[in-house]
Amino acid sequence: MKTYTLPVIGIMTLGAAAFAAATPSTASTGGVLPARDSFSACKWLGDRFKWFNAERDHKNPYIQEFNVSLRMQYGMDWIDPNGEGRVMGEKEGNGRRFNDEWRRFRAGFNMKFLKNFKFNNVWNIGGMDGLESYNAKTNTWDTSDLTYSLYELNLEYKGGPVTYAIGKMKPRITGEYRTSSSAILTIERSMLVNQLRPETNYGFQVNNSDKKDTLGWAAGIWMNGNGGTGTGTFNNRIEPAFNSQDNCFVTGTLSYDTSNDVFLKKSRLWLDYAHNFTKWGDDARNKAYDKLHDYSFKSKYQGTGAKDVVALTWEGSQGDFSLMTEVMAGFNVIGMKAGAENVFGVTIMPSYQFTPHWEGVLRYQMAAGSNAVKWEKRYTQNSTYSGTSDCMQALYLGVNYYIFECNPNMAKIMAGIEYAHSNGTDASKQKGFTGWSYNIAFRTNF
């Protein structure tokens, strides 16, 4: 069975469950409906993944919760670049504008124990259909599979007002990256966020425990790379790369509750900063990006996209309206060609919840830096445009349908259209990607 049929089955199953939840029972006694709680598909599905809850099941002094998790996100996209012959393989009669893939497929569990401890474990599941890329030598499109790898493995301890965490986890910098992939409002995060953010990494972090504190803070120190002693498909990025003294970066975050101080009732201001200590001796020739300098084995770089990353984010909401604005910068970008130094950007994203099920979102994004803007390959890799540009602007219009009202991010269908334009010239007189992209995704998060 083709893997692209699975989301269709999922949509049908969840749709039937939602219909069952909304349909009242016709059974009656003497013409009167029986007094009973109506079936909730949302609650029923949620309980399937909560294997143990001390409050629900029975008191337990050792284990308070044990939950399994499953995140499946499947997407389809269509690109329409400006200009003739701008789709790879098109001149040879083998162009491909359409792509479908498993964007994410993760499974794991989390456990709360001894009152103040929490253990998290999440894996990327391999073998599912990923992106297709064009092979110019054979004039064919090659399908890649998702890679089996460790995504998160960490232990948290809540010690009163301070929470400590150690292990492999996501360094939460910038507003969109701080938001879980199950809760983001657009199909993809902004391009500059994806360029500058790190991947999940081994590290140590401390932060304030109460997210409602007027002044919030967080600080962490992280490794830059992960890998095993193997190469290629055997390098599953489970082990941390500890074999370089300067192989780390640090992050710091300050946030302040600005509710009722500005024009929206509930809001917060965030300031994020990250500094990377790694010495990139061969960076000018783009040799240090895939393999860290002086490494004795192949390693996957998972650090920040620049030596220094700064972001100022403001998020607010009032009623059904929400707004996120963000300005960010990366100084001394990593993994780009010679001449690329700094990059700057801005994102403005308003959204409105029309009903408990329907939501509209609009996003404007801009990124600029001489030969330093790295384009999102996921939706532009089928184009012959260069992978970098000097300035990019894009406008996204999307609509999200949340299947379950009680837990919106449990299952949703997202559709979006985006027009992007880039400035700058290279040897081919073009940079980046200019044109339209159309996307639809089905996301579940249990």
C-alpha positions, -999 to +999 in steps of 0.1 A: +000+000+000+013+034-009+020+055+021+000+085+007-032+064+012-028+064+049-038+101+055-069+095+034-078+066+056-071+088+087-093+116+074-121+093+068-118+076+102-115+109+121-144+124+101-166+095+110-157+098+146-165+135+146-198+128+129-206+102+156-198+127+183-221+153+168-250+128+162-274+123+192-286+089+200-321+080+186-327+054+213-356+063+235-379+052+262-414+063+259-404+090+234-379+105+257-342+104+251-323+087+278-302+108+302-266+100+294-234+117+285-230+120+247-200+103+232-170+125+226-146+113+199-120+139+211-120+126+246-121+089+235-091+094+213-072+113+239-078+087+265-063+060+242-029+077+245-031+083+282-022+049+296-021+060+332-032+090+352-030+089+390-059+113+394-082+094+370-072+058+378-059+057+414-035+075+436+001+065+431+030+080+450+056+071+423+041+076+388+016+103+382+012+101+344+023+079+315+013+090+280+023+077+246+024+101+217+020+099+179+025+129+156+017+124+119+018+152+095+013+147+058+015+174+031+011+180-006+024+210-025+024+225-060+050+251-071+046+276-100+078+295-105+079+325-128+096+320-162+099+293-187+119+261-180+121+269-143+110+234-131+138+209-128+137+184-157+111+205-176+134+211-206+139+173-209+102+167-206+104+153-171+094+183-150+076+178-117+057+206-100+039+185-075+053+168-044+037+149-015+054+136+016+053+126+052+064+159+067+067+145+102+061+110+117+071+107+153+063+084+182+073+083+218+061+086+254+064+109+284+061+102+321+056+123+352+070+106+383+079+114+419+058+146+418+084+169+403+101+148+375+092+144+339+108+121+313+104+127+276+113+103+247+104+109+210+117+092+179+115+102+142+101+071+125+120+062+093+109+045+061+080+068+053+078+086+019+098+119+020+107+145-006+114+137-042+145+152-057+156+155-093+186+135-105+200+154-135+223+125-145+195+100-150+167+125-157+146+109-130+130+118-097+144+100-066+122+095-036+138+098-002+126+082+030+122+098+064+153+089+086+149+069+118+165+091+145+162+102+181+143+135+183+140+141+221+153+123+252+154+145+283+147+146+320+130+176+337+130+185+373+107+212+387+123+226+418+099+252+429+102+285+408+130+270+387+128+240+362+160+222+352+162+200+321+190+179+306+192+157+275+183+161+239+156+187+234+147+217+213+164+250+221+134+273+220+144+306+203+123+328+181+085+329+184+076+304+156+102+279+166+092+281+202+057+270+191+053+233+186+050+220+151+015+207+161+004+242+170+019+265+143-007+284+123+011+281+089+022+249+071+058+260+074+076+284+097+091+316+082+121+311+060+146+330+082+134+311+113+142+278+096+176+292+085+187+304+119+172+280+143+191+249+156+178+214+155+171+194+187+203+191+206+219+176+237+221+203+263+212+217+297+186+243+303+171+262+333+140+284+332+113+298+353+086+273+361+055+294+359+048+306+323+024+333+337+052+351+356+054+388+347+091+383+340+102+351+324+136+338+316+155+308+303+192+299+297+208+269+281+241+254+268+240+230+238+261+208+216+263+216+179+263+181+164+250+146+168+260+114+152+272+078+155+304+060+145+288+050+112+281+070+081+252+074+057+220+057+068+238+041+098+245+076+112+212+079+131+222+109+151+216+093+185+249+100+201+260+135+211+292+148+195+314+156+225+348+155+208+354+192+203+362+216+231+345+246+215+316+226+200+287+243+217+264+273+217+244+291+244+209+305+244+192+331+266+156+343+267+139+371+286+101+377+284+078+402+299+040+402+302+026+432+284-010+423+288-033+454+290-002+476+284-007+476+246-037+474+223-044+437+229-058+424+261-033+395+265+002+398+252+039+390+259+073+403+246+102+380+241+139+387+236+161+357+224+198+355+219+221+327+209+259+326+205+278+298+188+314+292+201+325+267+173+354+278+152+345+275+116+380+275+100+367+263+066+334+281+065+344+305+037+346+275+014+315+259+027+333+229+041+323+231+077+286+229+074+280+191+070+311+180+089+324+199+119+361+209+117+386+183+130+359+156+136+371+120+135+338+108+122+309+120+102+285+142+122+253+159+115+255+196+123+225+207+143+235+241+157+224+276+149+225+291+114+247+320+125+273+327+151+250+351+168+212+351+165+189+378+180+151+378+179+125+402+194+090+387+194+057+401+205+026+379+206-009+391+216-045+382+214-079+395+222-110+374+217-108+356+184-080+378+171-043+370+175-011+387+162+025+377+162+053+401+151+090+393+150+122+409+140+154+388+139+190+389+128+218+364+122+254+377+123+282+357+105+259+331+089+271+295+089+272+271+059+268+298+032+292+307+004+320+333+007+306+369+009+276+359+030+279+376+064+247+389+081+210+384+075+180+403+089+143+397+087+108+405+099+076+385+102+040+398+108+013+372+112-023+381+122-050+353+125-087+352+133-108+323+147-141+326+127-156+296+145-143+269+169-134+249+138-124+275+112-094+299+113-079+323+088-042+334+089-022+359+070+017+362+071+041+386+056+078+377+058+110+394+047+146+384+049+176+404+036+214+399+035+240+400+007+241+364-007+229+353+028+192+344+025+188+306+024+157+295+006+133+268+020+142+238-001+110+219+008+088+238-016+113+253-040+137+224-046+119+215-078+128+249-092+160+257-111+164+290-092+195+294-070+193+283-033+203+318-021+193+354-026+199+389-013+163+398-004+132+377-001+096+388+005+066+365+007+029+368+015+010+337+028-028+333+030-041+302+047-071+286+063-071+259+090-099+235+099-098+220+134-116+187+135-121+186+173-132+216+193-121+203+227-085+199+215-079+218+183-044+207+176-052+170+179-063+169+143-065+196+117-064+203+080-043+232+067-044+249+033-023+278+022-011+298-008+020+319-008+037+342-033+074+348-029+098+372-047+136+375-044+161+401-055+197+397-066+217+382-094+242+354-097+259+336-127+225+325-140+211+360-134+186+347-108+185+340-071+162+323-047+127+316-060+100+338-075+065+325-079+036+308-062+034+277-040+002+259-030+001+237+000-023+214+019-014+194+050-032+170+074-018+170+109-026+149+139-010+151+173-020+125+200 
